[in-house]
Amino acid sequence: MKAYLGVYTARLEMPWVRSLKEKRALVKPAVERLRSRFPVSVARLAGQDDHSWEVVGFTVMGYDIVWVETILREAADFLAAQAEYEVAEENWKVDEVSLDGIVPLWAQ
């Protein structure tokens, strides 16, 4: 039995922002909206101490690769559609995860 783990990261740039407080007011609501609309786990990964950029990422796991890829793309499109920042760079991948030895035979 196998599952699929999708991972997405994006570098968000806001060169016009003048303070960490102003940046947080842009990034935090976008992360919360992403978390509430999609079945993903979201994290702010880097750049919290710089006011002009930040790296955010999210993951999704499921048994259907098409569903995992669809969620990744829709969530990435949603994140990019927010007008508060520019997505300067993005990366995503889907890895196969073996569940052999983890899932009991009766559950397969």
ZADREN-118775 format. One record per residue: residue number from 1; residue in three letters; x, y, z negated of N, C-alpha, C, CB in turn. Coordinates in nm, 2 decimals, padded with zeros to 4 digits. Glycine has a CB too. Example, Ala and Ser with C-alpha at 12.3 -4.5 7.8 and 13.67 -1.06 7.14 Angstrom:
BEGIN
(drenti 1, 'ALA', (01.32, -00.57, -00.78), (01.23, -00.45, -00.78), (01.32, -00.33, -00.78), (01.13, -00.45, -00.90)) (drenti 2, 'SER', (01.28, -00.22, -00.71), (01.37, -00.11, -00.71), (01.29, 00.00, -00.79), (01.41, -00.06, -00.57)) 
! end
This chain:
BEGIN
(drenti 1, 'MET', (00.08, -00.12, 00.00), (00.00, 00.00, 00.00), (00.09, 00.12, 00.00), (-00.10, 00.00, -00.12)) (drenti 2, 'LYS', (00.04, 00.23, 00.07), (00.13, 00.35, 00.07), (00.04, 00.48, 00.06), (00.21, 00.35, 00.20)) (drenti 3, 'ALA', (00.10, 00.58, 00.03), (00.04, 00.71, 00.02), (00.13, 00.81, 00.09), (00.02, 00.76, -00.13)) (drenti 4, 'TYR', (00.08, 00.93, 00.11), (00.16, 01.04, 00.18), (00.16, 01.16, 00.09), (00.09, 01.07, 00.32)) (drenti 5, 'LEU', (00.28, 01.21, 00.08), (00.31, 01.33, 00.00), (00.35, 01.45, 00.10), (00.42, 01.31, -00.10)) (drenti 6, 'GLY', (00.27, 01.55, 00.10), (00.29, 01.67, 00.18), (00.35, 01.78, 00.09), (00.17, 01.72, 00.25)) (drenti 7, 'VAL', (00.46, 01.84, 00.14), (00.53, 01.95, 00.07), (00.54, 02.07, 00.16), (00.67, 01.90, 00.02)) (drenti 8, 'TYR', (00.50, 02.19, 00.11), (00.51, 02.31, 00.19), (00.58, 02.42, 00.11), (00.37, 02.36, 00.23)) (drenti 9, 'THR', (00.67, 02.49, 00.17), (00.73, 02.60, 00.10), (00.73, 02.72, 00.20), (00.88, 02.57, 00.06)) (drenti 10, 'ALA', (00.72, 02.84, 00.14), (00.72, 02.96, 00.22), (00.79, 03.08, 00.15), (00.57, 03.01, 00.25)) (drenti 11, 'ARG', (00.87, 03.15, 00.22), (00.93, 03.27, 00.17), (00.84, 03.39, 00.21), (01.08, 03.29, 00.23)) (drenti 12, 'LEU', (00.79, 03.45, 00.10), (00.70, 03.57, 00.12), (00.78, 03.70, 00.10), (00.58, 03.57, 00.02)) (drenti 13, 'GLU', (00.78, 03.79, 00.20), (00.85, 03.91, 00.19), (00.76, 04.03, 00.18), (00.94, 03.93, 00.31)) (drenti 14, 'MET', (00.80, 04.12, 00.09), (00.72, 04.25, 00.06), (00.82, 04.36, 00.04), (00.63, 04.23, -00.06)) (drenti 15, 'PRO', (00.89, 04.40, 00.15), (01.00, 04.50, 00.13), (00.94, 04.64, 00.08), (01.07, 04.52, 00.26)) (drenti 16, 'TRP', (00.82, 04.66, 00.10), (00.76, 04.79, 00.06), (00.72, 04.80, -00.09), (00.63, 04.82, 00.14)) (drenti 17, 'VAL', (00.73, 04.68, -00.16), (00.70, 04.68, -00.30), (00.81, 04.74, -00.38), (00.67, 04.53, -00.35)) (drenti 18, 'ARG', (00.77, 04.81, -00.49), (00.87, 04.89, -00.57), (00.90, 04.83, -00.71), (00.83, 05.03, -00.58)) (drenti 19, 'SER', (00.82, 04.73, -00.75), (00.84, 04.68, -00.89), (00.80, 04.53, -00.89), (00.76, 04.76, -00.99)) (drenti 20, 'LEU', (00.84, 04.47, -01.00), (00.80, 04.33, -01.02), (00.65, 04.32, -01.05), (00.89, 04.26, -01.13)) (drenti 21, 'LYS', (00.61, 04.42, -01.12), (00.46, 04.42, -01.16), (00.38, 04.43, -01.03), (00.44, 04.54, -01.26)) (drenti 22, 'GLU', (00.42, 04.51, -00.94), (00.34, 04.53, -00.82), (00.35, 04.40, -00.73), (00.40, 04.65, -00.74)) (drenti 23, 'LYS', (00.46, 04.34, -00.73), (00.48, 04.21, -00.65), (00.39, 04.10, -00.72), (00.62, 04.17, -00.65)) (drenti 24, 'ARG', (00.39, 04.09, -00.85), (00.31, 03.99, -00.92), (00.17, 04.01, -00.89), (00.34, 04.00, -01.07)) (drenti 25, 'ALA', (00.12, 04.14, -00.88), (-00.02, 04.17, -00.85), (-00.06, 04.13, -00.71), (-00.04, 04.32, -00.87)) (drenti 26, 'LEU', (00.04, 04.11, -00.62), (00.01, 04.06, -00.49), (00.02, 03.90, -00.48), (00.11, 04.12, -00.39)) (drenti 27, 'VAL', (00.12, 03.85, -00.54), (00.15, 03.70, -00.53), (00.06, 03.62, -00.61), (00.29, 03.67, -00.56)) (drenti 28, 'LYS', (00.04, 03.66, -00.74), (-00.03, 03.57, -00.83), (-00.18, 03.55, -00.79), (-00.03, 03.64, -00.97)) (drenti 29, 'PRO', (-00.25, 03.65, -00.74), (-00.39, 03.63, -00.70), (-00.39, 03.54, -00.57), (-00.46, 03.76, -00.66)) (drenti 30, 'ALA', (-00.30, 03.55, -00.48), (-00.29, 03.46, -00.37), (-00.27, 03.32, -00.41), (-00.18, 03.51, -00.27)) (drenti 31, 'VAL', (-00.18, 03.30, -00.50), (-00.15, 03.16, -00.55), (-00.28, 03.10, -00.62), (-00.04, 03.16, -00.65)) (drenti 32, 'GLU', (-00.35, 03.19, -00.70), (-00.47, 03.14, -00.76), (-00.58, 03.11, -00.66), (-00.52, 03.25, -00.86)) (drenti 33, 'ARG', (-00.60, 03.19, -00.56), (-00.70, 03.16, -00.46), (-00.67, 03.03, -00.38), (-00.71, 03.28, -00.36)) (drenti 34, 'LEU', (-00.54, 03.01, -00.36), (-00.49, 02.89, -00.29), (-00.53, 02.77, -00.37), (-00.34, 02.89, -00.26)) (drenti 35, 'ARG', (-00.50, 02.78, -00.50), (-00.52, 02.67, -00.60), (-00.67, 02.64, -00.61), (-00.47, 02.71, -00.74)) (drenti 36, 'SER', (-00.76, 02.74, -00.60), (-00.90, 02.72, -00.62), (-00.97, 02.67, -00.49), (-00.96, 02.85, -00.67)) (drenti 37, 'ARG', (-00.91, 02.70, -00.38), (-00.98, 02.66, -00.25), (-00.93, 02.53, -00.19), (-00.96, 02.76, -00.15)) (drenti 38, 'PHE', (-00.81, 02.48, -00.23), (-00.76, 02.36, -00.17), (-00.71, 02.26, -00.28), (-00.64, 02.40, -00.08)) (drenti 39, 'PRO', (-00.71, 02.13, -00.25), (-00.67, 02.03, -00.35), (-00.51, 02.02, -00.35), (-00.73, 01.89, -00.32)) (drenti 40, 'VAL', (-00.45, 02.13, -00.39), (-00.30, 02.13, -00.39), (-00.25, 02.17, -00.53), (-00.25, 02.23, -00.28)) (drenti 41, 'SER', (-00.13, 02.14, -00.55), (-00.06, 02.18, -00.67), (00.04, 02.29, -00.62), (00.02, 02.07, -00.74)) (drenti 42, 'VAL', (00.03, 02.41, -00.68), (00.10, 02.53, -00.63), (00.20, 02.58, -00.74), (00.00, 02.65, -00.60)) (drenti 43, 'ALA', (00.31, 02.63, -00.69), (00.41, 02.68, -00.79), (00.49, 02.80, -00.72), (00.52, 02.57, -00.83)) (drenti 44, 'ARG', (00.52, 02.89, -00.81), (00.61, 03.00, -00.77), (00.75, 02.95, -00.79), (00.59, 03.14, -00.85)) (drenti 45, 'LEU', (00.84, 02.93, -00.69), (00.96, 02.86, -00.70), (01.09, 02.94, -00.71), (00.98, 02.78, -00.58)) (drenti 46, 'ALA', (01.09, 03.06, -00.65), (01.21, 03.14, -00.66), (01.18, 03.29, -00.63), (01.32, 03.09, -00.56)) (drenti 47, 'GLY', (01.27, 03.37, -00.67), (01.25, 03.52, -00.64), (01.17, 03.59, -00.74), (01.19, 03.53, -00.51)) (drenti 48, 'GLN', (01.14, 03.53, -00.85), (01.05, 03.60, -00.95), (01.12, 03.73, -01.01), (01.02, 03.51, -01.07)) (drenti 49, 'ASP', (01.26, 03.73, -01.00), (01.33, 03.85, -01.05), (01.36, 03.95, -00.95), (01.45, 03.80, -01.12)) (drenti 50, 'ASP', (01.31, 03.93, -00.83), (01.34, 04.03, -00.72), (01.20, 04.08, -00.67), (01.42, 03.96, -00.60)) (drenti 51, 'HIS', (01.19, 04.21, -00.65), (01.06, 04.27, -00.62), (01.03, 04.26, -00.47), (01.06, 04.41, -00.67)) (drenti 52, 'SER', (01.12, 04.22, -00.39), (01.09, 04.23, -00.24), (01.06, 04.09, -00.18), (01.21, 04.29, -00.17)) (drenti 53, 'TRP', (01.08, 03.98, -00.25), (01.05, 03.85, -00.19), (01.02, 03.75, -00.30), (01.17, 03.80, -00.10)) (drenti 54, 'GLU', (00.96, 03.64, -00.26), (00.93, 03.52, -00.35), (00.91, 03.40, -00.26), (00.81, 03.55, -00.44)) (drenti 55, 'VAL', (00.95, 03.29, -00.32), (00.93, 03.16, -00.25), (00.82, 03.09, -00.33), (01.06, 03.07, -00.25)) (drenti 56, 'VAL', (00.71, 03.05, -00.26), (00.61, 02.97, -00.32), (00.60, 02.83, -00.25), (00.47, 03.04, -00.32)) (drenti 57, 'GLY', (00.54, 02.74, -00.32), (00.53, 02.60, -00.26), (00.41, 02.53, -00.31), (00.65, 02.52, -00.28)) (drenti 58, 'PHE', (00.36, 02.44, -00.23), (00.25, 02.35, -00.28), (00.27, 02.21, -00.23), (00.12, 02.41, -00.24)) (drenti 59, 'THR', (00.20, 02.12, -00.29), (00.20, 01.98, -00.26), (00.06, 01.92, -00.25), (00.29, 01.90, -00.35)) (drenti 60, 'VAL', (00.05, 01.82, -00.18), (-00.08, 01.75, -00.17), (-00.04, 01.60, -00.15), (-00.17, 01.80, -00.06)) (drenti 61, 'MET', (-00.12, 01.51, -00.21), (-00.09, 01.37, -00.19), (-00.22, 01.30, -00.16), (-00.03, 01.31, -00.32)) (drenti 62, 'GLY', (-00.22, 01.20, -00.07), (-00.33, 01.12, -00.03), (-00.30, 01.00, 00.05), (-00.43, 01.21, 00.05)) (drenti 63, 'TYR', (-00.39, 00.91, 00.07), (-00.37, 00.79, 00.14), (-00.38, 00.80, 00.29), (-00.46, 00.68, 00.09)) (drenti 64, 'ASP', (-00.44, 00.91, 00.33), (-00.47, 00.94, 00.48), (-00.38, 01.05, 00.53), (-00.62, 00.97, 00.50)) (drenti 65, 'ILE', (-00.28, 01.01, 00.62), (-00.19, 01.11, 00.66), (-00.25, 01.23, 00.74), (-00.08, 01.04, 00.75)) (drenti 66, 'VAL', (-00.36, 01.20, 00.81), (-00.43, 01.31, 00.88), (-00.49, 01.41, 00.79), (-00.54, 01.25, 00.97)) (drenti 67, 'TRP', (-00.55, 01.36, 00.68), (-00.60, 01.45, 00.58), (-00.49, 01.53, 00.51), (-00.68, 01.37, 00.47)) (drenti 68, 'VAL', (-00.38, 01.47, 00.47), (-00.27, 01.54, 00.41), (-00.22, 01.65, 00.50), (-00.16, 01.44, 00.37)) (drenti 69, 'GLU', (-00.20, 01.62, 00.63), (-00.15, 01.72, 00.72), (-00.25, 01.83, 00.74), (-00.12, 01.65, 00.86)) (drenti 70, 'THR', (-00.38, 01.80, 00.75), (-00.48, 01.90, 00.76), (-00.49, 01.99, 00.65), (-00.62, 01.83, 00.78)) (drenti 71, 'ILE', (-00.48, 01.94, 00.52), (-00.48, 02.02, 00.41), (-00.36, 02.11, 00.40), (-00.48, 01.94, 00.28)) (drenti 72, 'LEU', (-00.24, 02.06, 00.44), (-00.12, 02.14, 00.44), (-00.13, 02.26, 00.54), (00.00, 02.05, 00.48)) (drenti 73, 'ARG', (-00.18, 02.23, 00.66), (-00.19, 02.33, 00.76), (-00.30, 02.44, 00.72), (-00.23, 02.27, 00.90)) (drenti 74, 'GLU', (-00.41, 02.39, 00.68), (-00.52, 02.49, 00.64), (-00.48, 02.57, 00.52), (-00.65, 02.41, 00.60)) (drenti 75, 'ALA', (-00.41, 02.52, 00.42), (-00.37, 02.59, 00.31), (-00.25, 02.69, 00.35), (-00.31, 02.50, 00.20)) (drenti 76, 'ALA', (-00.16, 02.65, 00.44), (-00.06, 02.73, 00.49), (-00.12, 02.85, 00.57), (00.04, 02.65, 00.58)) (drenti 77, 'ASP', (-00.22, 02.82, 00.65), (-00.28, 02.93, 00.73), (-00.35, 03.03, 00.64), (-00.38, 02.87, 00.83)) (drenti 78, 'PHE', (-00.42, 02.98, 00.53), (-00.48, 03.06, 00.44), (-00.38, 03.15, 00.37), (-00.56, 02.98, 00.33)) (drenti 79, 'LEU', (-00.27, 03.10, 00.33), (-00.17, 03.18, 00.26), (-00.11, 03.28, 00.35), (-00.05, 03.08, 00.21)) (drenti 80, 'ALA', (-00.09, 03.25, 00.48), (-00.04, 03.35, 00.58), (-00.14, 03.45, 00.61), (00.01, 03.27, 00.70)) (drenti 81, 'ALA', (-00.27, 03.42, 00.60), (-00.37, 03.52, 00.64), (-00.39, 03.63, 00.53), (-00.50, 03.45, 00.65)) (drenti 82, 'GLN', (-00.33, 03.61, 00.41), (-00.34, 03.72, 00.31), (-00.25, 03.84, 00.36), (-00.29, 03.67, 00.17)) (drenti 83, 'ALA', (-00.31, 03.96, 00.36), (-00.24, 04.07, 00.42), (-00.14, 04.14, 00.33), (-00.35, 04.17, 00.46)) (drenti 84, 'GLU', (-00.12, 04.09, 00.21), (-00.04, 04.16, 00.11), (00.11, 04.14, 00.13), (-00.08, 04.11, -00.03)) (drenti 85, 'TYR', (00.15, 04.04, 00.21), (00.29, 04.01, 00.23), (00.31, 03.95, 00.37), (00.34, 03.91, 00.12)) (drenti 86, 'GLU', (00.43, 03.93, 00.40), (00.47, 03.86, 00.53), (00.53, 03.73, 00.50), (00.56, 03.95, 00.62)) (drenti 87, 'VAL', (00.49, 03.62, 00.57), (00.55, 03.49, 00.56), (00.67, 03.49, 00.65), (00.45, 03.37, 00.59)) (drenti 88, 'ALA', (00.79, 03.51, 00.59), (00.91, 03.52, 00.67), (00.97, 03.39, 00.72), (01.02, 03.59, 00.59)) (drenti 89, 'GLU', (00.94, 03.28, 00.64), (00.99, 03.15, 00.67), (00.90, 03.05, 00.60), (01.14, 03.13, 00.62)) (drenti 90, 'GLU', (00.88, 02.94, 00.67), (00.80, 02.83, 00.61), (00.85, 02.70, 00.66), (00.65, 02.85, 00.65)) (drenti 91, 'ASN', (00.84, 02.60, 00.57), (00.88, 02.46, 00.59), (00.77, 02.37, 00.54), (01.02, 02.43, 00.53)) (drenti 92, 'TRP', (00.75, 02.26, 00.61), (00.66, 02.16, 00.56), (00.70, 02.03, 00.61), (00.51, 02.20, 00.59)) (drenti 93, 'LYS', (00.67, 01.93, 00.53), (00.70, 01.79, 00.57), (00.60, 01.70, 00.50), (00.84, 01.75, 00.54)) (drenti 94, 'VAL', (00.59, 01.58, 00.56), (00.50, 01.47, 00.49), (00.59, 01.35, 00.48), (00.37, 01.45, 00.58)) (drenti 95, 'ASP', (00.60, 01.30, 00.36), (00.68, 01.17, 00.34), (00.59, 01.06, 00.30), (00.78, 01.20, 00.23)) (drenti 96, 'GLU', (00.62, 00.94, 00.34), (00.55, 00.82, 00.31), (00.60, 00.77, 00.17), (00.56, 00.71, 00.41)) (drenti 97, 'VAL', (00.51, 00.74, 00.08), (00.55, 00.69, -00.05), (00.49, 00.55, -00.07), (00.49, 00.79, -00.16)) (drenti 98, 'SER', (00.57, 00.46, -00.10), (00.53, 00.32, -00.12), (00.47, 00.31, -00.26), (00.65, 00.22, -00.11)) (drenti 99, 'LEU', (00.35, 00.25, -00.27), (00.29, 00.22, -00.40), (00.30, 00.08, -00.44), (00.14, 00.26, -00.39)) (drenti 100, 'ASP', (00.39, 00.00, -00.37), (00.41, -00.14, -00.41), (00.47, -00.14, -00.55), (00.50, -00.21, -00.31)) (drenti 101, 'GLY', (00.42, -00.23, -00.63), (00.46, -00.24, -00.77), (00.41, -00.14, -00.86), (00.61, -00.23, -00.77)) (drenti 102, 'ILE', (00.34, -00.04, -00.81), (00.27, 00.06, -00.89), (00.13, 00.04, -00.91), (00.30, 00.20, -00.84)) (drenti 103, 'VAL', (00.06, 00.01, -00.80), (-00.08, -00.02, -00.79), (-00.10, -00.17, -00.81), (-00.15, 00.03, -00.66)) (drenti 104, 'PRO', (-00.19, -00.21, -00.91), (-00.21, -00.35, -00.93), (-00.27, -00.42, -00.81), (-00.31, -00.37, -01.05)) (drenti 105, 'LEU', (-00.25, -00.54, -00.79), (-00.30, -00.62, -00.67), (-00.45, -00.61, -00.66), (-00.25, -00.76, -00.67)) (drenti 106, 'TRP', (-00.52, -00.61, -00.77), (-00.67, -00.61, -00.77), (-00.72, -00.48, -00.72), (-00.72, -00.64, -00.90)) (drenti 107, 'ALA', (-00.64, -00.37, -00.73), (-00.68, -00.24, -00.68), (-00.65, -00.21, -00.53), (-00.61, -00.13, -00.76)) (drenti 108, 'GLN', (-00.58, -00.30, -00.47), (-00.54, -00.29, -00.33), (-00.65, -00.35, -00.25), (-00.41, -00.35, -00.30)) 
! end
